[in-house]
Amino acid sequence: MNVQMEATLAIDARNIIGEGPLWDAGEARLLWCDNALGIVREAQSDNGKDWHTGRHWTLNRHIGGAVPRQNGGVIVVAGTDILALDDDGYITPFAQLDADPKKVRANDVKCDAQGRLWVGTLGNDILTSSGEVIEGQGSLYRIDPDGTMTTILNDITLSNGLDWSPDGTSFYYVDSHTLAVDIFDFDVSEGTLHNRRCFKAFAKGEGIPNGLVVDQEGCIWLALMGSGAVHRYSPAGELMGKVLISTPAVTSCTFGGIHGDNLFITSAGRKLPDITHHLYGLSLDIVEQSATAPGAGGLFICQPGVSGPAATPFAG
């Protein structure tokens, strides 16, 4: 089966880098970020069909992502700081990544079913003066509700999408620099990863793996930057379908809405970095169109006929 459909523009947000969408079931809202501008946003709907922007909170610094918090408000990871943000905009420091903020910053975050926070990082400067990629500056961390921090993976270049299978025994993870999605065995009780192997690899020019989410059927929805599409893969890695958006710079996706049957898709609204052409094979047309395509930087939505879970709040 290979089904193709188009998503519609739900909110013309014009984000520079729209990222990290997550459904906050407790507040019946979608959370997402403009990473580059340091803004946490919310989207809401009165009828489940028409979506509008709600409140937003500006941190004036690069944001790696935000997740709902069990005690209310959200947890925001900005740079290497883990911050508690309440709905009035008051910020309380919670923890700090075991990393040098001058060298790395957070990029993409999510909680596992036990309410533990997972945070990936990348280098603040990933290119040398000659244009070569500086590999392996990033890591993947797990932060427990009591603030205990564990380094799970090192030697990551561009940490990105992450999610778990419905039974919690498999973990999907993207280091975008590898042009692949990897899968691990996940120890639910210990919160550890084992048996890393490639789930899906891409050739240069096909697109750059970015954010992902797993639906209730165990299929993986992957935002493929530069392709203008989110791909759905079976647990065996078979392409099951695509959801197209009007701009090539698709960044991430999540399920949400009252019934969990809306697929929300974020996008970037800027010209893609030259590295996406020189190193990852995207065409120059795609690099340029990412800033000018209809809906660039917007929030898109569709109903693909399957549902997915709401975000698990951070239990700390």
C-alpha positions as CSV (number, residue, x, y, z in Angstrom):
1,M,0.0,0.0,0.0
2,N,1.3,3.5,-0.9
3,V,-1.3,6.2,-0.2
4,Q,-0.6,9.8,-1.0
5,M,-2.5,12.8,0.4
6,E,-2.1,16.5,0.9
7,A,-2.1,18.5,4.1
8,T,-3.6,21.9,4.3
9,L,-2.2,25.0,5.9
10,A,-3.8,25.3,9.4
11,I,-1.9,28.3,10.6
12,D,0.3,30.6,8.5
13,A,2.8,31.0,11.4
14,R,5.7,32.0,9.2
15,N,8.2,30.4,11.6
16,I,11.9,30.7,10.8
17,I,12.3,27.1,12.0
18,G,9.0,25.6,13.2
19,E,9.8,22.4,15.2
20,G,8.9,20.0,17.9
21,P,5.1,19.8,17.7
22,L,3.5,17.8,20.6
23,W,-0.1,17.5,21.7
24,D,-0.8,18.5,25.3
25,A,-3.9,16.6,26.1
26,G,-4.3,18.1,29.6
27,E,-4.7,21.6,28.0
28,A,-6.2,20.4,24.7
29,R,-3.5,22.3,22.8
30,L,-0.7,21.8,20.3
31,L,2.7,23.0,21.5
32,W,5.4,23.8,19.0
33,C,8.4,26.1,18.8
34,D,10.1,28.5,16.5
35,N,13.6,27.3,17.4
36,A,15.5,30.1,15.8
37,L,13.4,32.9,17.4
38,G,13.1,31.2,20.7
39,I,9.3,31.2,20.8
40,V,7.1,28.5,22.3
41,R,3.7,28.6,20.6
42,E,0.3,27.0,21.2
43,A,-2.5,26.2,18.8
44,Q,-6.1,25.5,19.7
45,S,-9.4,24.8,18.1
46,D,-13.0,25.4,19.2
47,N,-14.5,22.9,16.8
48,G,-11.7,20.5,16.0
49,K,-11.4,21.8,12.4
50,D,-10.4,25.4,12.5
51,W,-7.1,26.1,14.3
52,H,-5.8,29.4,15.7
53,T,-2.8,30.5,17.6
54,G,-3.2,30.9,21.3
55,R,-0.6,32.2,23.6
56,H,3.1,32.3,23.0
57,W,6.2,32.7,25.2
58,T,9.4,34.3,23.9
59,L,12.7,33.3,25.5
60,N,14.9,35.2,23.1
61,R,17.3,32.3,22.7
62,H,17.5,29.2,20.6
63,I,15.1,26.5,21.8
64,G,15.6,22.8,21.3
65,G,12.0,21.9,22.2
66,A,9.2,22.0,24.8
67,V,7.1,19.3,26.4
68,P,4.1,19.4,28.7
69,R,4.8,19.1,32.4
70,Q,2.8,16.9,34.7
71,N,2.6,19.6,37.4
72,G,1.4,22.2,34.8
73,G,3.1,24.5,32.3
74,V,5.8,23.2,30.1
75,I,9.5,22.1,30.2
76,V,11.6,24.0,27.7
77,V,15.1,23.1,26.7
78,A,17.0,26.2,25.6
79,G,20.7,25.9,24.8
80,T,21.8,23.5,27.5
81,D,19.3,24.8,30.1
82,I,16.2,22.8,31.1
83,L,13.6,25.3,32.3
84,A,10.2,25.1,33.8
85,L,7.9,27.6,32.1
86,D,4.4,28.3,33.6
87,D,1.5,29.7,31.6
88,D,2.1,33.2,32.9
89,G,5.6,33.1,31.4
90,Y,7.5,32.7,34.7
91,I,10.7,30.7,34.2
92,T,12.3,28.5,36.9
93,P,15.6,26.6,36.2
94,F,15.2,22.9,36.6
95,A,18.5,21.3,35.4
96,Q,21.3,21.8,33.0
97,L,22.7,19.4,30.4
98,D,26.2,18.0,31.1
99,A,27.6,19.9,28.1
100,D,29.4,23.1,27.3
101,P,26.8,25.8,26.2
102,K,29.5,27.4,24.1
103,K,29.9,24.3,22.0
104,V,26.5,22.6,21.8
105,R,22.8,23.2,22.1
106,A,19.6,21.1,22.4
107,N,17.8,20.0,19.3
108,D,14.5,18.0,19.6
109,V,13.1,16.6,22.9
110,K,10.4,14.2,23.9
111,C,9.3,12.2,27.0
112,D,9.1,8.4,27.2
113,A,6.0,6.7,28.6
114,Q,7.5,6.8,32.1
115,G,7.7,10.6,32.0
116,R,11.5,10.8,31.5
117,L,12.8,13.6,29.3
118,W,15.1,12.7,26.3
119,V,17.2,15.5,24.9
120,G,19.5,15.5,21.9
121,T,22.2,18.0,21.1
122,L,24.2,19.3,18.1
123,G,27.2,21.6,17.8
124,N,26.6,25.3,17.8
125,D,29.1,25.4,14.9
126,I,29.0,22.3,12.8
127,L,31.2,23.5,10.0
128,T,34.9,24.3,9.8
129,S,36.0,27.4,8.0
130,S,36.6,25.3,4.9
131,G,33.0,24.0,5.0
132,E,33.7,20.5,6.4
133,V,31.3,19.1,8.9
134,I,32.6,18.7,12.5
135,E,31.1,15.3,13.4
136,G,30.3,13.9,16.7
137,Q,29.9,17.0,18.9
138,G,26.4,16.1,20.1
139,S,24.9,13.6,22.5
140,L,21.6,12.1,23.6
141,Y,20.6,12.5,27.3
142,R,17.9,11.1,29.6
143,I,16.7,13.3,32.4
144,D,14.7,11.5,35.1
145,P,11.9,13.2,37.1
146,D,14.2,13.8,40.0
147,G,16.7,15.7,37.8
148,T,19.2,12.8,37.5
149,M,20.9,13.0,34.1
150,T,22.3,10.1,32.1
151,T,24.3,10.3,28.8
152,I,22.8,7.7,26.6
153,L,24.7,8.3,23.3
154,N,27.8,10.2,22.3
155,D,29.3,11.0,18.9
156,I,26.1,12.4,17.5
157,T,26.4,15.1,14.8
158,L,22.8,16.4,14.3
159,S,20.4,14.9,16.8
160,N,16.8,15.0,15.6
161,G,13.6,13.0,15.7
162,L,12.9,10.4,18.4
163,D,10.0,8.2,19.5
164,W,9.0,4.8,20.8
165,S,6.9,1.9,19.5
166,P,3.4,1.5,21.0
167,D,4.6,-1.3,23.3
168,G,7.6,0.8,24.3
169,T,10.2,-1.9,23.4
170,S,11.6,-0.1,20.3
171,F,13.2,3.3,20.1
172,Y,13.5,5.2,16.7
173,Y,16.2,7.9,16.4
174,V,17.5,10.3,13.8
175,D,21.0,11.7,13.6
176,S,20.3,13.7,10.4
177,H,23.9,13.7,9.3
178,T,23.8,10.0,8.7
179,L,20.8,10.3,6.4
180,A,19.1,7.4,8.2
181,V,16.7,6.5,10.9
182,D,18.1,4.0,13.5
183,I,16.2,1.6,15.7
184,F,17.2,0.4,19.2
185,D,15.8,-2.2,21.6
186,F,14.5,-0.1,24.6
187,D,14.6,-1.3,28.2
188,V,11.5,0.2,29.6
189,S,12.3,-0.1,33.3
190,E,16.0,1.0,33.0
191,G,15.5,3.6,30.2
192,T,18.4,2.3,28.3
193,L,19.1,1.5,24.6
194,H,20.6,-1.6,23.1
195,N,21.2,-3.3,19.7
196,R,21.4,-0.3,17.4
197,R,20.8,-0.9,13.8
198,C,19.6,0.9,10.7
199,F,15.8,1.1,10.2
200,K,15.8,3.2,7.0
201,A,18.6,4.9,5.0
202,F,18.3,7.5,2.3
203,A,20.4,8.4,-0.7
204,K,21.7,11.9,-1.1
205,G,19.1,14.1,-2.7
206,E,16.1,12.1,-1.4
207,G,15.7,14.4,1.6
208,I,17.2,14.7,5.1
209,P,15.5,12.8,7.9
210,N,14.2,15.2,10.6
211,G,11.4,14.8,13.1
212,L,9.3,11.7,13.5
213,V,6.4,10.2,15.4
214,V,5.0,6.7,15.8
215,D,1.2,6.0,15.3
216,Q,-1.0,3.6,17.2
217,E,-0.4,0.9,14.6
218,G,3.3,1.1,15.1
219,C,4.1,2.8,11.8
220,I,6.7,5.6,11.7
221,W,5.9,9.0,10.2
222,L,9.1,10.8,9.2
223,A,9.5,14.4,8.1
224,L,12.0,14.3,5.2
225,M,13.5,17.8,5.0
226,G,13.7,19.0,1.4
227,S,11.1,16.5,0.1
228,G,8.0,18.5,1.1
229,A,6.6,15.3,2.5
230,V,6.1,13.2,5.6
231,H,6.6,9.5,4.8
232,R,4.8,6.7,6.6
233,Y,6.8,3.4,7.1
234,S,5.7,0.1,8.4
235,P,7.6,-1.4,11.3
236,A,9.4,-3.5,8.7
237,G,10.6,-0.3,6.9
238,E,8.1,-0.5,3.9
239,L,6.9,2.8,2.6
240,M,3.2,2.9,3.2
241,G,2.3,6.4,2.1
242,K,3.1,10.1,2.0
243,V,1.6,13.4,3.1
244,L,2.6,16.3,1.0
245,I,2.8,20.0,2.1
246,S,3.3,23.1,-0.1
247,T,6.8,23.8,1.0
248,P,9.9,21.6,0.7
249,A,11.2,22.5,4.2
250,V,9.2,20.0,6.3
251,T,10.6,19.7,9.8
252,S,8.6,17.5,12.1
253,C,5.1,16.0,12.8
254,T,2.9,14.7,15.6
255,F,-0.6,13.4,16.2
256,G,-3.1,15.4,18.2
257,G,-6.6,16.7,18.5
258,I,-9.2,15.4,20.9
259,H,-9.3,12.0,19.2
260,G,-5.6,12.0,18.3
261,D,-6.4,11.6,14.6
262,N,-5.0,14.9,13.3
263,L,-1.4,14.9,11.9
264,F,0.2,18.2,12.5
265,I,3.3,19.1,10.4
266,T,5.7,21.9,11.0
267,S,8.0,23.6,8.5
268,A,10.8,26.1,8.2
269,G,10.4,29.5,6.5
270,R,13.9,30.3,5.5
271,K,16.4,29.4,2.8
272,L,18.0,26.1,3.7
273,P,21.7,26.2,4.6
274,D,24.1,25.6,1.7
275,I,25.2,22.4,3.4
276,T,21.9,20.8,2.5
277,H,23.0,21.1,-1.2
278,H,26.7,20.5,-1.0
279,L,26.7,17.6,1.5
280,Y,23.2,16.1,1.5
281,G,22.3,16.5,-2.2
282,L,19.3,18.7,-2.2
283,S,18.8,20.7,-5.4
284,L,19.6,24.4,-5.4
285,D,16.0,25.1,-6.4
286,I,14.7,23.4,-3.2
287,V,17.2,25.3,-1.1
288,E,15.9,28.6,-2.5
289,Q,12.2,27.6,-2.5
290,S,12.2,26.8,1.2
291,A,12.0,30.5,1.9
292,T,9.4,31.5,-0.7
293,A,7.1,28.5,-1.1
294,P,3.4,29.0,-0.2
295,G,3.0,28.3,3.5
296,A,6.7,28.3,4.3
297,G,7.1,28.3,8.0
298,G,3.5,27.3,8.5
299,L,1.7,24.7,10.6
300,F,-0.1,22.1,8.4
301,I,-2.7,19.5,9.2
302,C,-4.4,16.4,7.7
303,Q,-6.4,13.4,8.9
304,P,-4.6,10.4,7.5
305,G,-7.0,7.8,8.9
306,V,-4.9,6.6,11.8
307,S,-4.3,8.1,15.2
308,G,-1.4,8.6,17.6
309,P,-0.9,9.2,21.3
310,A,-0.7,12.5,23.0
311,A,2.7,13.6,24.4
312,T,3.6,12.1,27.8
313,P,4.2,14.9,30.2
314,F,7.5,15.3,32.0
315,A,6.9,13.7,35.5
316,G,9.4,16.1,37.3
